[in-house]
Amino acid sequence: MNRVVCFLLYLLVFWDVMLQTSVSRGDEALLHTNFSMDNEAPLHTNFSMDNEESFEDPEHYSSLVYCNRSYLMVLYSGLLDYFHENMMELKEESWCDWDQVIRPYVYFTEIMVELTFNRDCVYPNPTAEEVLLQIHRHYFQQCLTQEQHFTDAPREVVLTLMLVPIFLVPIFVFLVVWNNKKQD
């Protein structure tokens, strides 16, 4: 079932890219996107790196004005269904186990970013934030209660651990100097 959903998402992204490339920019490089959950073939997203300065170009922002947020929500809802299926395969007790949740969560967010950029929208955007908040409210809200609360060590222990090295340093310096004078 997961492969069918993955295939449908791939077709949706492919259709989305084809529609956009034929209408707006004709960029065929976007058609070579890899949406795989295998460890050997990671997802490729087009994040802006710190050394790239394309975000400063006015041309970069001109396309972001025309972002169709309602269409993004339709795309995101398909991803939400897929994420929901993956989470239902896990036991509810496992939802707070990051080792079990990380694979579908990262897959979800990377495809979300890719879909957003393919639609010439900026990421993060209010629609994406709303979807991510929905996920966190539904699946991860109970995880906050499992967080460990660390207490401070007793004052005496902290003072001892601080003062012992402070007093040992001058003693060792004295011993080194004394040993060097003794050898001369």
C-alpha positions in Angstrom: 0.0 0.0 0.0 2.9 2.4 0.8 4.4 1.9 -2.6 1.1 2.7 -4.2 0.8 5.9 -2.2 4.4 6.8 -3.0 3.8 6.2 -6.7 0.7 8.4 -6.6 2.6 11.1 -4.8 5.3 10.8 -7.4 2.7 11.1 -10.2 1.2 14.1 -8.5 4.6 15.8 -8.2 5.5 14.9 -11.8 2.2 16.3 -13.0 2.7 19.4 -10.9 6.2 19.9 -12.4 5.0 19.3 -15.9 2.2 21.7 -15.6 4.4 24.4 -14.2 7.3 23.9 -16.6 5.0 24.0 -19.6 3.3 27.2 -18.3 6.0 29.2 -16.8 9.6 28.4 -17.2 10.4 25.2 -19.2 13.0 24.0 -16.7 13.6 20.3 -17.4 16.0 19.8 -14.5 13.1 19.8 -12.1 11.8 16.6 -13.8 14.7 14.6 -12.4 13.5 14.6 -8.8 14.1 11.5 -6.7 11.4 10.7 -4.2 12.7 7.5 -2.6 12.6 6.2 0.9 15.6 3.9 0.4 18.7 4.7 2.4 20.9 4.5 -0.7 19.0 7.1 -2.6 18.2 10.1 -0.4 15.7 12.8 -1.3 17.0 15.8 -3.1 15.6 19.1 -2.2 16.6 22.6 -3.4 17.3 24.4 -0.2 19.0 27.7 -0.5 22.5 27.5 0.9 24.3 30.3 2.8 26.8 30.9 0.0 24.0 31.2 -2.6 22.9 34.8 -3.1 20.0 34.2 -5.4 17.6 35.1 -2.6 18.7 38.7 -3.0 17.7 38.9 -6.6 14.4 40.7 -7.3 13.6 38.1 -10.0 13.6 35.5 -7.2 10.8 37.2 -5.4 8.7 38.0 -8.4 7.5 34.4 -8.7 6.8 34.0 -5.0 4.1 36.6 -5.2 1.9 34.3 -7.3 2.1 31.3 -4.9 -1.3 29.5 -5.0 -1.8 28.7 -1.3 -5.0 26.8 -1.8 -3.3 24.5 -4.4 -0.5 24.0 -1.9 -3.0 22.9 0.7 -4.4 20.3 -1.7 -0.9 19.0 -2.3 -0.1 19.0 1.4 -3.3 17.1 2.2 -2.2 14.2 0.0 1.0 14.2 1.9 -0.8 14.3 5.2 -2.8 11.2 4.2 0.4 9.4 3.4 2.0 10.5 6.7 -1.1 9.4 8.5 -0.9 5.9 7.0 2.8 5.6 8.0 2.0 6.7 11.6 -0.9 4.3 11.8 1.5 1.4 11.1 3.3 2.4 14.3 1.8 1.8 17.7 0.6 4.9 19.4 3.1 4.3 22.1 5.9 4.6 19.5 4.9 8.0 18.3 7.2 9.6 20.8 10.1 7.3 19.8 12.1 9.5 17.4 14.0 6.5 16.0 10.7 5.1 14.7 9.1 8.4 13.6 12.1 10.1 11.9 11.9 8.3 8.6 8.3 9.1 7.7 8.6 12.6 9.2 11.7 13.5 7.3 10.2 12.0 4.1 7.1 14.1 4.7 8.9 17.4 5.2 11.3 16.9 2.3 8.5 16.2 -0.1 6.6 19.2 1.3 9.6 21.4 0.7 10.1 20.0 -2.8 6.4 20.6 -3.7 6.5 24.1 -2.3 9.6 25.1 -4.4 8.2 23.4 -7.5 5.1 25.7 -7.2 7.4 28.7 -6.9 6.5 29.3 -3.3 8.7 30.2 -0.4 9.3 27.6 2.4 8.5 27.9 5.2 5.1 29.5 4.5 2.0 29.9 6.6 0.3 26.9 4.9 3.2 24.6 5.6 3.4 25.8 9.2 -0.3 25.1 9.7 0.2 21.6 8.3 3.2 20.9 10.5 1.4 22.3 13.6 -1.5 19.9 12.8 0.9 17.0 12.7 2.6 18.0 16.0 -0.7 18.6 17.7 -2.1 15.3 16.7 0.9 13.0 16.9 3.5 14.6 19.2 1.5 16.6 21.8 1.8 13.8 24.4 5.5 13.6 23.9 6.1 16.7 26.0 5.1 14.8 29.2 7.8 12.2 28.6 10.6 14.8 28.6 13.1 14.3 31.4 13.3 17.2 33.9 16.8 17.5 35.2 17.4 19.0 38.6 20.4 21.0 39.7 23.1 19.1 41.6 23.3 20.0 45.3 25.2 23.2 46.0 28.0 21.4 47.9 28.7 19.1 45.0 28.9 22.0 42.5 31.2 24.0 44.8 33.5 21.0 45.4 33.7 20.3 41.7 34.6 23.9 41.0 37.0 24.6 43.8 39.1 21.4 43.6 40.5 22.2 40.1 41.0 25.8 41.1 43.2 24.8 44.0 45.0 22.0 42.2 46.2 24.3 39.3 48.5 26.5 41.5 49.8 23.4 43.3 50.7 21.7 40.0 52.3 24.9 38.7 54.4 25.1 41.9 55.5 21.5 41.5 56.6 22.0 37.9 58.6 25.1 38.7 60.1 23.4 41.8 61.0 20.4 39.7 62.7 22.5 37.0 64.7 24.5 39.6 65.7 21.2 41.3 67.1 19.8 38.0 69.2 23.0 37.3 
